[in-house]
Amino acid sequence: MVTAGVQGGGQPPATPPNPPVAERTPEPPPVPSRTTQGSGGSKGPGWGALIAAMVGTAAISVGLTMGLSLGPSATEGNAQPVASQSEDRTPVFTGEIPDWEAVAAAVEPATVTISVSSGEAGGTGSGAIIDPSGVVVTNNHVVATVANGGEISVTLSDGRVYPAELVGTDPTTDLAVIRMLGEPQDLVAVNLASSESLKVGEPVMAIGAPLGLSGTVTTGVISALDRPVAVSGDGEGSEPVITNAIQVDAAINQGNSGGPLFDPTGAVIGINSSIASLSNSAETAGSIGLGFAIPVDLVKSVTQQILETGTVKHALLGVTIGSGIAEVEGTSQVGAVVGEVNPGSAAEEAGLRPGDVIVGLDGHPVVSGPSLTGYVRRYVAGDQVTLDVVRDGVKQQVPVILQEK
């Protein structure tokens, strides 16, 4: 499991600098505490208390639990298109209770259990078949221990077991792609939906192998969207994994990492990656109804790049950022505070200045430094975004063409 600092409600830290990122074992959470890759008198809290509550949770990833160390980039496999991707989703709120029995029966064959071993290290996670040829998406932290050598095996819902190879990994988003070997037949691939149409309160179902119990189905609802979650990276000096995640109350535990999160139509809307926990130990952490999933639009972008090139390129704004508050026409608003602007960066070319407070990106509210980072990581170099920037109490829109990281 991986611990990480999560911004609650909007994740801005109590002070402008970014919150510290915990190691693979969770750091003691504040009160009220929040864990996972996942996450008060009669008078409301002051802004300082609000910001602290929004950021100080510890997140724990829910896959591999031993010997995780990030190695060099994974081997490239033959590029294959990601199959079964669809942007069409049947309306969820039809006035009827979701038929989870039917959904589970239809999608369970596309959900797999992943086992890895490398020397004395090993663990279990989950994955989703995204191409009937045997291509599987999972979390990077599930397979990171075999980046420098080791064995991966994939167990299907019908009990068949196949060896697998690592196609590529992206530690920045905690995603990885593996491919089953041995020419497996009659595989079922998941249908990938879109993140844009998701709504808070929408029913969801997770399938995976929590605690090694393959094919476990849990249900719940989307508790929040764009929840900034920060998890320490694999290996000393590695950058933290920051995701504006889908928060759910479906039970997620160790071993669920890399498994799919489904909507009532049976389409994948995210990849489960972490949980919130009250425990300070990854060994004893368990579900408390705060789970986090990587949105499927980000999953599609990353997996497509891995399959086509073996690597992933991310966008870069080119600023150092913290979290703070801007005053706009007499109203206080949380956002991402610009510290330094890198020379020659996209930010400098767009005219951003130190002290600017970024409160929105392409219509999405930016509530903290990690929140901004999570949004930027959804884009690729060359994309243009529009920032809502507060400078000297005045809000303005600033177009920015992002550069390659």
Protein Blocks (a to p, Z undefined) as FASTA:
>chain_A
ZZddddehklpafbfbacddddfbdcdddddddedjddedjbdcdfklmmmmmmmcccdd
fbdfehpacddddddddddddehiafbdcdfbgopacdfklmmmmmmmmpccddddehjb
ccddddddfbfnlpacddfklmmmmmnopcdddddfkopacddddfbdcfknopacddde
hiighiacdddddfklpcehiacddddjeehighiacddddfbghiacddddehehiacd
dddddddfbdcdehjgopacddfkopafbdcfbdcdfbfbfklgccehiacdddfklmmm
mmmmmmmnopacdddehiacddddddeehiacdddddfbdcehiaklmnopaehiacfbe
ehiacfbfklmmmmmmmpcehiacdddddeehiacddddddddZZ
